[in-house]
């Protein structure tokens, strides 16, 4: 059994496809297929079965996958420790970011890099569900996420900043030109591009509840799967959205701005999250302890 075989095996297990694993590893498909076949012959066990959702692990495959992940994590730990000896703070920090935390994440990452320029940063933008899964399996070291409260979740977290939720709009879609905030009754027929109803933080529940309390159902023209799409629709003039106020910083000079909804008080928190049950190299520990400079709310 060779490390390369286990690397190929883990990639197929995670991607559920040899072709997807080949793209992830930047290798051709035949070597991956051949090495997995050799691995099954050596172990005398079938590791995958084909299903409607791709290549799925058998019971033997699941056992090998869990142990392989531990082995890979141990090798990363060993490499990080060796690199750090006699060379100051170095190593690698693998970071996941959800789009709505980009303003906080950029300030944090720049501050850390200024202090520890020898640390390599691997950064991935993705959905919270995917990023949390990668954090828990050790593929990522830390995440910039959102929380609907200042109380910690099951992950280890540091609150980096507080945002009020606000209407995100352009001059074309502003329902209350000239006013600093928007009276709720002016939203009666305003087209809205809201995140889907199963959004992890349920931003829109606050707004929908207040509209209903005032006797009307909002005009939702689009349910968006993610925040970047909601922002694109806002910028195009398709409608307004309801998101953390700092999201405006991701579209400078775009004409997008934020206004509070009068009487609707709702907050969201940017947090840095990590899993203390997974080994953290020195560089990762320092990253999770970094102080956010000039935090804005």
N, C-alpha and C positions, 0 to 999 in steps of 0.2 A: 504494500500500500504506500503510495507516494503523496506528498503534500499537493502536488499539481492535480492529481486525481480527485482529491478531496475538494480542492478549489472548484474544479469543474462540476463536481457532484452538487456542492452547495449552491452554485449559481443556477443550475437546472432546477433544484428544489425550490428556490426562491422565485424564479421566473416562470416555472411550470412549462418550460419550452426550451428545447435545445437551441432553436434559432435565436430566441430572445437572450439566452445565456451567452451565445456566441457574440452577439452584438455588445452585451455588457462587458465581456472580457476582451473584446477586439481580437477574436481568433475565429478560424473557420469552424464550421459545424462538424466535419468528419472527425477531427481529433477528439472532440468532446464525446461524440457517440462511441468512439473506439475506447477511450479511457474508462467510460462508465461501464461498458461491456466487460472490460478486463477486471474492473473492480468487482462486478457481480460474480464473475468466474472465480476470482480469488476468495471472496467471502462465502461463496456458495449460497447466495440469497438474492432474490429479486428485490431491487431497490425502488423501482417505479412501476406504476400501472397507469395505463392511459384511460382518461375519463373525459367527460364533456368539457371540463375546464382545463384540459391539458394534461401534463404529466404529473401525477400525484404520488406522494410517497406511500410505500407500503409500511407495515409496522416495523419491519427491519430497516427500511430506509429512514423512517422517522427517528429511530434510535441512533443510526449512524449520523444523521443530520445534527441532532442535539450535541452529540459528542464532538463532531467536527467543528461546530461553532465554538465550543469551549476551547478546543485545540487552537483554532485560528486566533481567538482572543488572547490566549496565552502567548502565542508567538508575537502578536502585536505588542503585548505588555513587555516581553523580553526585549524586543527591538527598541521600544521607547526608553526603557531603562538604560540600555547600553548607549544610546545616542546622547542621553542627558549627562553621562559621566564625563566630567572634564570639559564640557563644551557649553556650559551655561544652560539656559532653558531652551530646549529644542523639542523635536517630536512633531506630531501631527494632531490637530484637533478637527474632528469631523462635525460639522454644524448643519442643522436643519432649520429652515426659516419658513414660516407661513407669510404670505404676502402682506397681510395687514400689520405685521410687526417690523416691516422693512425699515421704517425711520429709526426705530430704537436699535435694531440689529446693526445698522450701518455705523451709528455712533459708537456702539459697544465694540464692534470688531475693529474699527479704526484705532480706538484707544488701546485695545489689547495689542494690536500689531505694532504700535509705536513703542510699547514697552518691551515686547518680545518678538523682534523681527525675524528671529531664526525659526520660529514655530510656523510650520506649514498649515494653512487653513484650507480645508475642503468644505465647500458650501453647496448645499442643495436646497432649492425651493420646491416645496411640495404641499400636499394636503396634510392636515393634522393627523388623520388616521394612519396614513402611510409612514409619516415621520415618527410617530410614537412607536409603531411596530419596529421600525429600524433602530430606534433608541433602545428598546427593550431587548433586542437580539445582539446589540453591541456594534451594529454597523455605523451608528452615529453616536457622538459623545454628549451633545447638548442640543437643545431645541429652543428657538424663540417662538413662543406660542401666545395665545390669548386665553384669558380666564374671565368668567362673568362675575367673579368675586375676588376679594383680596385674600380669601382663605385658601390654603394649599390643597391640591388634589392628591391623588395617590403617588404622583411623582414628586421628587424634591424640586422646589421652586424658589425663585427670588422674584418678587414683583419689581419691575423696572420702571413702570410709570402707569399713570391713570389717564384714561381718555373718557370724555363724555361721548355718548352716541349722538349723532347729528344727521340732518339731511345733507346729502352730498349732491351738488347741482351745478349747473352753469347759468349764466345770465338768461339764456333762452328758456330754461325750465324753472327758474326761480318763481315760486308761487306768491312771494311777498316782496317785490322790488321796493327798495327804500326802507325796509324794516330790518332791524338787527336780528330778529328771530321770526319764526313762522307760527302764527296762530293755528291751532289744530283744525279749525273749521275751514281754513283755506285749502286743506288737502283733499277736500271732498272729491274732486275730479282730476286730481294731479296724477299723471301716469308714473307708476313706481316700478323700479327694477330691483326686486328684493332677493336676498339669498333664499335658497330652497327651504321648505318648512322643516327639514331634518338637519338644518345647519347646527353645528356642534354647540354654538353659543346662543342660539335663538335670539339674535339681535332684534329681529322684527316683532317679537311677541310684545315688547313694550309699546311699539308704535301701533300695532294692530289693536291691542286692547284699548288704547286711548281713543282711537278712531271709533271703535264700537261703542265706547262709553259716551261718545258725543253723537251717537245716533246714525253713523254711516259706516259702510264697508269701503275700504280704500280701493282705488282702481289699480290693481296689480296687472301690469302688461307683460311682465316677464319674471319668471323664477330662475335665478342664476345658480349654476353649480358652484361657482367660486367667486371670490372678490375681484380678481383681475377682470373677469368678464363683466361684472357689475360696473366697474369703473370705465370700461370701454363703452358700455351702453350710455352711461352718464355723459361721457365726453362727446359722444355722437349726438346728444340732444334727445335721445330716445325716452328718457325719463329721469327721475331722481332716485337715489338709493338712501339707505339708513345704515350708517357704518361708523366705526370709531373716527373721531375728528382728525386724528393725525394722518389718516390715509391720504389726505390732500397733499401731503409732502411727497408722495410717490409720483405725482403728476405736476411738477413745477411748470409754470408758464403755460398751462393748458386751458386756463379759464375755469377750472373746477374750483369750487369753494364750498365751505360748510356753513350751515346755520342751525341753531338749536330749534327744536319744536317747543313752543311755549307750553309749559306745564308738564312736559315729558322729561323726567329725570332718570337717566339710565347711564351706567358706566361700564367700561370694559378695561381690563388690565393686561398690559404686556408683561409677560413673564419669561424668565430663562429657566428651563427645566432640564433635569438630568436624572439618571437612574443610579442611585448609590449602591444598588445590588450588583452593578457591573463595574469591573475594575476601571479606575480612572488614573491615567498616567499623571505625572507632575504637571505637564503642560495643560492637561484638561482640568485639573484641580484649580490651577491658577486662572484659567479661563472662567470657570464658574464663580470665582471669587472677585473677578474684576468689577470695579466701580463704574457705573454708567455716568459719563460726563455730561453736564448741562442737560439733564433730562427735562423734556418739555411735556406738559400735559394739555 
